Amino acid sequence: MIGIEVRPAPGVYTFDLIRIGTFEAQISQLPHDIEIDRCYIHGDSIVGASEGSL
């Protein structure tokens, strides 16, 4: 992903704006070779968000 804005719907507090891999049962199933470059990833400024993590 390059140059994309990622945000929740207005007025919605969310914990997962981007989730890459969650329920893999084997190491070979894990996502890989993923690039997130020059993207604006943020929560709703009114509802708030405490942190972001990748």
mmCIF file of the N, C-alpha and C atoms, coordinates in Angstrom:
data_MODEL
# 
_entry.id   MODEL 
# 
loop_
_atom_site.group_PDB 
_atom_site.id 
_atom_site.type_symbol 
_atom_site.label_atom_id 
_atom_site.label_alt_id 
_atom_site.label_comp_id 
_atom_site.label_asym_id 
_atom_site.label_entity_id 
_atom_site.label_seq_id 
_atom_site.pdbx_PDB_ins_code 
_atom_site.Cartn_x 
_atom_site.Cartn_y 
_atom_site.Cartn_z 
_atom_site.occupancy 
_atom_site.B_iso_or_equiv 
_atom_site.pdbx_formal_charge 
_atom_site.auth_seq_id 
_atom_site.auth_comp_id 
_atom_site.auth_asym_id 
_atom_site.auth_atom_id 
_atom_site.pdbx_PDB_model_num 
ATOM 1   N N  . MET A 1 1  ? 0.853   -1.168  0.000  1.00 0.00 ? 1  MET A N  1 
ATOM 2   C CA . MET A 1 1  ? 0.000   0.000   0.000  1.00 0.00 ? 1  MET A CA 1 
ATOM 3   C C  . MET A 1 1  ? 0.894   1.224   0.000  1.00 0.00 ? 1  MET A C  1 
ATOM 4   N N  . ILE A 1 2  ? 0.632   2.132   -0.880 1.00 0.00 ? 2  ILE A N  1 
ATOM 5   C CA . ILE A 1 2  ? 1.403   3.366   -0.960 1.00 0.00 ? 2  ILE A CA 1 
ATOM 6   C C  . ILE A 1 2  ? 0.437   4.539   -1.066 1.00 0.00 ? 2  ILE A C  1 
ATOM 7   N N  . GLY A 1 3  ? 0.615   5.517   -0.178 1.00 0.00 ? 3  GLY A N  1 
ATOM 8   C CA . GLY A 1 3  ? -0.135  6.759   -0.271 1.00 0.00 ? 3  GLY A CA 1 
ATOM 9   C C  . GLY A 1 3  ? -1.627  6.640   -0.043 1.00 0.00 ? 3  GLY A C  1 
ATOM 10  N N  . ILE A 1 4  ? -2.038  5.809   0.909  1.00 0.00 ? 4  ILE A N  1 
ATOM 11  C CA . ILE A 1 4  ? -3.458  5.603   1.186  1.00 0.00 ? 4  ILE A CA 1 
ATOM 12  C C  . ILE A 1 4  ? -3.778  6.164   2.565  1.00 0.00 ? 4  ILE A C  1 
ATOM 13  N N  . GLU A 1 5  ? -4.945  6.786   2.705  1.00 0.00 ? 5  GLU A N  1 
ATOM 14  C CA . GLU A 1 5  ? -5.424  7.213   4.024  1.00 0.00 ? 5  GLU A CA 1 
ATOM 15  C C  . GLU A 1 5  ? -6.328  6.123   4.559  1.00 0.00 ? 5  GLU A C  1 
ATOM 16  N N  . VAL A 1 6  ? -6.051  5.676   5.780  1.00 0.00 ? 6  VAL A N  1 
ATOM 17  C CA . VAL A 1 6  ? -6.849  4.639   6.419  1.00 0.00 ? 6  VAL A CA 1 
ATOM 18  C C  . VAL A 1 6  ? -7.418  5.242   7.695  1.00 0.00 ? 6  VAL A C  1 
ATOM 19  N N  . ARG A 1 7  ? -8.757  5.245   7.807  1.00 0.00 ? 7  ARG A N  1 
ATOM 20  C CA . ARG A 1 7  ? -9.413  5.799   8.981  1.00 0.00 ? 7  ARG A CA 1 
ATOM 21  C C  . ARG A 1 7  ? -10.734 5.077   9.194  1.00 0.00 ? 7  ARG A C  1 
ATOM 22  N N  . PRO A 1 8  ? -11.266 5.118   10.416 1.00 0.00 ? 8  PRO A N  1 
ATOM 23  C CA . PRO A 1 8  ? -12.555 4.480   10.668 1.00 0.00 ? 8  PRO A CA 1 
ATOM 24  C C  . PRO A 1 8  ? -13.695 5.361   10.143 1.00 0.00 ? 8  PRO A C  1 
ATOM 25  N N  . ALA A 1 9  ? -14.881 4.809   10.118 1.00 0.00 ? 9  ALA A N  1 
ATOM 26  C CA . ALA A 1 9  ? -16.060 5.601   9.774  1.00 0.00 ? 9  ALA A CA 1 
ATOM 27  C C  . ALA A 1 9  ? -16.214 6.703   10.823 1.00 0.00 ? 9  ALA A C  1 
ATOM 28  N N  . PRO A 1 10 ? -16.730 7.866   10.451 1.00 0.00 ? 10 PRO A N  1 
ATOM 29  C CA . PRO A 1 10 ? -16.879 8.975   11.408 1.00 0.00 ? 10 PRO A CA 1 
ATOM 30  C C  . PRO A 1 10 ? -17.672 8.559   12.644 1.00 0.00 ? 10 PRO A C  1 
ATOM 31  N N  . GLY A 1 11 ? -17.153 8.915   13.824 1.00 0.00 ? 11 GLY A N  1 
ATOM 32  C CA . GLY A 1 11 ? -17.827 8.626   15.081 1.00 0.00 ? 11 GLY A CA 1 
ATOM 33  C C  . GLY A 1 11 ? -17.661 7.211   15.599 1.00 0.00 ? 11 GLY A C  1 
ATOM 34  N N  . VAL A 1 12 ? -16.814 6.404   14.967 1.00 0.00 ? 12 VAL A N  1 
ATOM 35  C CA . VAL A 1 12 ? -16.633 5.008   15.362 1.00 0.00 ? 12 VAL A CA 1 
ATOM 36  C C  . VAL A 1 12 ? -15.254 4.826   15.975 1.00 0.00 ? 12 VAL A C  1 
ATOM 37  N N  . TYR A 1 13 ? -15.199 4.279   17.193 1.00 0.00 ? 13 TYR A N  1 
ATOM 38  C CA . TYR A 1 13 ? -13.923 3.946   17.820 1.00 0.00 ? 13 TYR A CA 1 
ATOM 39  C C  . TYR A 1 13 ? -13.582 2.523   17.411 1.00 0.00 ? 13 TYR A C  1 
ATOM 40  N N  . THR A 1 14 ? -12.387 2.324   16.919 1.00 0.00 ? 14 THR A N  1 
ATOM 41  C CA . THR A 1 14 ? -11.996 0.992   16.466 1.00 0.00 ? 14 THR A CA 1 
ATOM 42  C C  . THR A 1 14 ? -10.609 0.632   16.985 1.00 0.00 ? 14 THR A C  1 
ATOM 43  N N  . PHE A 1 15 ? -10.341 -0.640  17.096 1.00 0.00 ? 15 PHE A N  1 
ATOM 44  C CA . PHE A 1 15 ? -9.039  -1.130  17.549 1.00 0.00 ? 15 PHE A CA 1 
ATOM 45  C C  . PHE A 1 15 ? -8.183  -1.622  16.389 1.00 0.00 ? 15 PHE A C  1 
ATOM 46  N N  . ASP A 1 16 ? -8.784  -1.960  15.262 1.00 0.00 ? 16 ASP A N  1 
ATOM 47  C CA . ASP A 1 16 ? -8.060  -2.580  14.155 1.00 0.00 ? 16 ASP A CA 1 
ATOM 48  C C  . ASP A 1 16 ? -8.355  -1.874  12.839 1.00 0.00 ? 16 ASP A C  1 
ATOM 49  N N  . LEU A 1 17 ? -7.568  -0.875  12.519 1.00 0.00 ? 17 LEU A N  1 
ATOM 50  C CA . LEU A 1 17 ? -7.727  -0.247  11.212 1.00 0.00 ? 17 LEU A CA 1 
ATOM 51  C C  . LEU A 1 17 ? -7.081  -1.097  10.140 1.00 0.00 ? 17 LEU A C  1 
ATOM 52  N N  . ILE A 1 18 ? -5.948  -1.690  10.475 1.00 0.00 ? 18 ILE A N  1 
ATOM 53  C CA . ILE A 1 18 ? -5.271  -2.608  9.561  1.00 0.00 ? 18 ILE A CA 1 
ATOM 54  C C  . ILE A 1 18 ? -4.876  -3.841  10.366 1.00 0.00 ? 18 ILE A C  1 
ATOM 55  N N  . ARG A 1 19 ? -5.312  -4.984  9.921  1.00 0.00 ? 19 ARG A N  1 
ATOM 56  C CA . ARG A 1 19 ? -4.942  -6.236  10.588 1.00 0.00 ? 19 ARG A CA 1 
ATOM 57  C C  . ARG A 1 19 ? -4.334  -7.138  9.531  1.00 0.00 ? 19 ARG A C  1 
ATOM 58  N N  . ILE A 1 20 ? -3.108  -7.543  9.777  1.00 0.00 ? 20 ILE A N  1 
ATOM 59  C CA . ILE A 1 20 ? -2.411  -8.403  8.825  1.00 0.00 ? 20 ILE A CA 1 
ATOM 60  C C  . ILE A 1 20 ? -2.045  -9.690  9.554  1.00 0.00 ? 20 ILE A C  1 
ATOM 61  N N  . GLY A 1 21 ? -2.773  -10.718 9.282  1.00 0.00 ? 21 GLY A N  1 
ATOM 62  C CA . GLY A 1 21 ? -2.535  -12.005 9.927  1.00 0.00 ? 21 GLY A CA 1 
ATOM 63  C C  . GLY A 1 21 ? -3.168  -12.073 11.297 1.00 0.00 ? 21 GLY A C  1 
ATOM 64  N N  . THR A 1 22 ? -3.938  -13.124 11.536 1.00 0.00 ? 22 THR A N  1 
ATOM 65  C CA . THR A 1 22 ? -4.596  -13.276 12.831 1.00 0.00 ? 22 THR A CA 1 
ATOM 66  C C  . THR A 1 22 ? -4.733  -14.737 13.246 1.00 0.00 ? 22 THR A C  1 
ATOM 67  N N  . PHE A 1 23 ? -5.253  -15.547 12.384 1.00 0.00 ? 23 PHE A N  1 
ATOM 68  C CA . PHE A 1 23 ? -5.617  -16.911 12.776 1.00 0.00 ? 23 PHE A CA 1 
ATOM 69  C C  . PHE A 1 23 ? -4.826  -17.985 12.044 1.00 0.00 ? 23 PHE A C  1 
ATOM 70  N N  . GLU A 1 24 ? -3.587  -17.696 11.700 1.00 0.00 ? 24 GLU A N  1 
ATOM 71  C CA . GLU A 1 24 ? -2.776  -18.674 10.988 1.00 0.00 ? 24 GLU A CA 1 
ATOM 72  C C  . GLU A 1 24 ? -2.378  -19.808 11.927 1.00 0.00 ? 24 GLU A C  1 
ATOM 73  N N  . ALA A 1 25 ? -2.467  -21.018 11.437 1.00 0.00 ? 25 ALA A N  1 
ATOM 74  C CA . ALA A 1 25 ? -2.133  -22.181 12.249 1.00 0.00 ? 25 ALA A CA 1 
ATOM 75  C C  . ALA A 1 25 ? -0.691  -22.645 12.030 1.00 0.00 ? 25 ALA A C  1 
ATOM 76  N N  . GLN A 1 26 ? -0.080  -22.225 10.928 1.00 0.00 ? 26 GLN A N  1 
ATOM 77  C CA . GLN A 1 26 ? 1.272   -22.654 10.616 1.00 0.00 ? 26 GLN A CA 1 
ATOM 78  C C  . GLN A 1 26 ? 2.110   -21.449 10.202 1.00 0.00 ? 26 GLN A C  1 
ATOM 79  N N  . ILE A 1 27 ? 3.403   -21.542 10.420 1.00 0.00 ? 27 ILE A N  1 
ATOM 80  C CA . ILE A 1 27 ? 4.303   -20.448 10.055 1.00 0.00 ? 27 ILE A CA 1 
ATOM 81  C C  . ILE A 1 27 ? 4.215   -20.146 8.563  1.00 0.00 ? 27 ILE A C  1 
ATOM 82  N N  . SER A 1 28 ? 4.047   -21.150 7.746  1.00 0.00 ? 28 SER A N  1 
ATOM 83  C CA . SER A 1 28 ? 3.977   -20.942 6.294  1.00 0.00 ? 28 SER A CA 1 
ATOM 84  C C  . SER A 1 28 ? 2.745   -20.133 5.875  1.00 0.00 ? 28 SER A C  1 
ATOM 85  N N  . GLN A 1 29 ? 1.758   -20.030 6.744  1.00 0.00 ? 29 GLN A N  1 
ATOM 86  C CA . GLN A 1 29 ? 0.543   -19.282 6.428  1.00 0.00 ? 29 GLN A CA 1 
ATOM 87  C C  . GLN A 1 29 ? 0.636   -17.808 6.818  1.00 0.00 ? 29 GLN A C  1 
ATOM 88  N N  . LEU A 1 30 ? 1.682   -17.419 7.531  1.00 0.00 ? 30 LEU A N  1 
ATOM 89  C CA . LEU A 1 30 ? 1.815   -16.032 7.964  1.00 0.00 ? 30 LEU A CA 1 
ATOM 90  C C  . LEU A 1 30 ? 1.997   -15.095 6.774  1.00 0.00 ? 30 LEU A C  1 
ATOM 91  N N  . PRO A 1 31 ? 1.369   -13.917 6.809  1.00 0.00 ? 31 PRO A N  1 
ATOM 92  C CA . PRO A 1 31 ? 1.563   -12.950 5.732  1.00 0.00 ? 31 PRO A CA 1 
ATOM 93  C C  . PRO A 1 31 ? 3.016   -12.471 5.698  1.00 0.00 ? 31 PRO A C  1 
ATOM 94  N N  . HIS A 1 32 ? 3.511   -12.185 4.517  1.00 0.00 ? 32 HIS A N  1 
ATOM 95  C CA . HIS A 1 32 ? 4.894   -11.723 4.400  1.00 0.00 ? 32 HIS A CA 1 
ATOM 96  C C  . HIS A 1 32 ? 5.034   -10.828 3.175  1.00 0.00 ? 32 HIS A C  1 
ATOM 97  N N  . ASP A 1 33 ? 6.166   -10.160 3.064  1.00 0.00 ? 33 ASP A N  1 
ATOM 98  C CA . ASP A 1 33 ? 6.448   -9.255  1.950  1.00 0.00 ? 33 ASP A CA 1 
ATOM 99  C C  . ASP A 1 33 ? 5.387   -8.157  1.827  1.00 0.00 ? 33 ASP A C  1 
ATOM 100 N N  . ILE A 1 34 ? 5.035   -7.542  2.944  1.00 0.00 ? 34 ILE A N  1 
ATOM 101 C CA . ILE A 1 34 ? 4.020   -6.490  2.980  1.00 0.00 ? 34 ILE A CA 1 
ATOM 102 C C  . ILE A 1 34 ? 4.717   -5.158  3.201  1.00 0.00 ? 34 ILE A C  1 
ATOM 103 N N  . GLU A 1 35 ? 4.367   -4.172  2.409  1.00 0.00 ? 35 GLU A N  1 
ATOM 104 C CA . GLU A 1 35 ? 4.924   -2.831  2.564  1.00 0.00 ? 35 GLU A CA 1 
ATOM 105 C C  . GLU A 1 35 ? 3.793   -1.831  2.746  1.00 0.00 ? 35 GLU A C  1 
ATOM 106 N N  . ILE A 1 36 ? 3.915   -1.004  3.775  1.00 0.00 ? 36 ILE A N  1 
ATOM 107 C CA . ILE A 1 36 ? 3.001   0.112   3.988  1.00 0.00 ? 36 ILE A CA 1 
ATOM 108 C C  . ILE A 1 36 ? 3.878   1.355   3.969  1.00 0.00 ? 36 ILE A C  1 
ATOM 109 N N  . ASP A 1 37 ? 3.732   2.165   2.926  1.00 0.00 ? 37 ASP A N  1 
ATOM 110 C CA . ASP A 1 37 ? 4.650   3.275   2.684  1.00 0.00 ? 37 ASP A CA 1 
ATOM 111 C C  . ASP A 1 37 ? 3.869   4.559   2.434  1.00 0.00 ? 37 ASP A C  1 
ATOM 112 N N  . ARG A 1 38 ? 4.244   5.610   3.119  1.00 0.00 ? 38 ARG A N  1 
ATOM 113 C CA . ARG A 1 38 ? 3.650   6.939   2.950  1.00 0.00 ? 38 ARG A CA 1 
ATOM 114 C C  . ARG A 1 38 ? 2.133   6.915   3.070  1.00 0.00 ? 38 ARG A C  1 
ATOM 115 N N  . CYS A 1 39 ? 1.627   6.225   4.088  1.00 0.00 ? 39 CYS A N  1 
ATOM 116 C CA . CYS A 1 39 ? 0.196   6.152   4.339  1.00 0.00 ? 39 CYS A CA 1 
ATOM 117 C C  . CYS A 1 39 ? -0.150  6.940   5.589  1.00 0.00 ? 39 CYS A C  1 
ATOM 118 N N  . TYR A 1 40 ? -1.345  7.495   5.623  1.00 0.00 ? 40 TYR A N  1 
ATOM 119 C CA . TYR A 1 40 ? -1.836  8.242   6.771  1.00 0.00 ? 40 TYR A CA 1 
ATOM 120 C C  . TYR A 1 40 ? -2.861  7.364   7.472  1.00 0.00 ? 40 TYR A C  1 
ATOM 121 N N  . ILE A 1 41 ? -2.479  6.799   8.608  1.00 0.00 ? 41 ILE A N  1 
ATOM 122 C CA . ILE A 1 41 ? -3.320  5.858   9.344  1.00 0.00 ? 41 ILE A CA 1 
ATOM 123 C C  . ILE A 1 41 ? -3.680  6.529   10.664 1.00 0.00 ? 41 ILE A C  1 
ATOM 124 N N  . HIS A 1 42 ? -4.978  6.763   10.887 1.00 0.00 ? 42 HIS A N  1 
ATOM 125 C CA . HIS A 1 42 ? -5.378  7.512   12.082 1.00 0.00 ? 42 HIS A CA 1 
ATOM 126 C C  . HIS A 1 42 ? -6.784  7.141   12.512 1.00 0.00 ? 42 HIS A C  1 
ATOM 127 N N  . GLY A 1 43 ? -7.076  7.433   13.775 1.00 0.00 ? 43 GLY A N  1 
ATOM 128 C CA . GLY A 1 43 ? -8.411  7.224   14.325 1.00 0.00 ? 43 GLY A CA 1 
ATOM 129 C C  . GLY A 1 43 ? -9.268  8.464   14.137 1.00 0.00 ? 43 GLY A C  1 
ATOM 130 N N  . ASP A 1 44 ? -10.476 8.435   14.659 1.00 0.00 ? 44 ASP A N  1 
ATOM 131 C CA . ASP A 1 44 ? -11.396 9.565   14.595 1.00 0.00 ? 44 ASP A CA 1 
ATOM 132 C C  . ASP A 1 44 ? -10.977 10.608  15.624 1.00 0.00 ? 44 ASP A C  1 
ATOM 133 N N  . SER A 1 45 ? -10.815 11.846  15.219 1.00 0.00 ? 45 SER A N  1 
ATOM 134 C CA . SER A 1 45 ? -10.328 12.889  16.130 1.00 0.00 ? 45 SER A CA 1 
ATOM 135 C C  . SER A 1 45 ? -11.342 13.241  17.209 1.00 0.00 ? 45 SER A C  1 
ATOM 136 N N  . ILE A 1 46 ? -12.621 12.983  16.997 1.00 0.00 ? 46 ILE A N  1 
ATOM 137 C CA . ILE A 1 46 ? -13.646 13.287  17.995 1.00 0.00 ? 46 ILE A CA 1 
ATOM 138 C C  . ILE A 1 46 ? -13.805 12.131  18.975 1.00 0.00 ? 46 ILE A C  1 
ATOM 139 N N  . VAL A 1 47 ? -13.927 10.918  18.473 1.00 0.00 ? 47 VAL A N  1 
ATOM 140 C CA . VAL A 1 47 ? -14.090 9.733   19.324 1.00 0.00 ? 47 VAL A CA 1 
ATOM 141 C C  . VAL A 1 47 ? -12.794 9.397   20.019 1.00 0.00 ? 47 VAL A C  1 
ATOM 142 N N  . GLY A 1 48 ? -11.676 9.607   19.320 1.00 0.00 ? 48 GLY A N  1 
ATOM 143 C CA . GLY A 1 48 ? -10.366 9.386   19.905 1.00 0.00 ? 48 GLY A CA 1 
ATOM 144 C C  . GLY A 1 48 ? -9.787  8.031   19.609 1.00 0.00 ? 48 GLY A C  1 
ATOM 145 N N  . ALA A 1 49 ? -8.517  7.949   19.841 1.00 0.00 ? 49 ALA A N  1 
ATOM 146 C CA . ALA A 1 49 ? -7.761  6.707   19.741 1.00 0.00 ? 49 ALA A CA 1 
ATOM 147 C C  . ALA A 1 49 ? -6.492  6.930   20.537 1.00 0.00 ? 49 ALA A C  1 
ATOM 148 N N  . SER A 1 50 ? -6.026  5.907   21.222 1.00 0.00 ? 50 SER A N  1 
ATOM 149 C CA . SER A 1 50 ? -4.888  6.099   22.107 1.00 0.00 ? 50 SER A CA 1 
ATOM 150 C C  . SER A 1 50 ? -3.545  5.788   21.448 1.00 0.00 ? 50 SER A C  1 
ATOM 151 N N  . GLU A 1 51 ? -3.515  4.875   20.500 1.00 0.00 ? 51 GLU A N  1 
ATOM 152 C CA . GLU A 1 51 ? -2.226  4.498   19.898 1.00 0.00 ? 51 GLU A CA 1 
ATOM 153 C C  . GLU A 1 51 ? -2.448  3.754   18.606 1.00 0.00 ? 51 GLU A C  1 
ATOM 154 N N  . GLY A 1 52 ? -1.391  3.604   17.889 1.00 0.00 ? 52 GLY A N  1 
ATOM 155 C CA . GLY A 1 52 ? -1.419  2.790   16.679 1.00 0.00 ? 52 GLY A CA 1 
ATOM 156 C C  . GLY A 1 52 ? -0.269  1.814   16.723 1.00 0.00 ? 52 GLY A C  1 
ATOM 157 N N  . SER A 1 53 ? -0.431  0.660   16.122 1.00 0.00 ? 53 SER A N  1 
ATOM 158 C CA . SER A 1 53 ? 0.645   -0.322  16.097 1.00 0.00 ? 53 SER A CA 1 
ATOM 159 C C  . SER A 1 53 ? 0.552   -1.145  14.823 1.00 0.00 ? 53 SER A C  1 
ATOM 160 N N  . LEU A 1 54 ? 1.681   -1.605  14.388 1.00 0.00 ? 54 LEU A N  1 
ATOM 161 C CA . LEU A 1 54 ? 1.745   -2.467  13.217 1.00 0.00 ? 54 LEU A CA 1 
ATOM 162 C C  . LEU A 1 54 ? 2.476   -3.732  13.593 1.00 0.00 ? 54 LEU A C  1 
# 
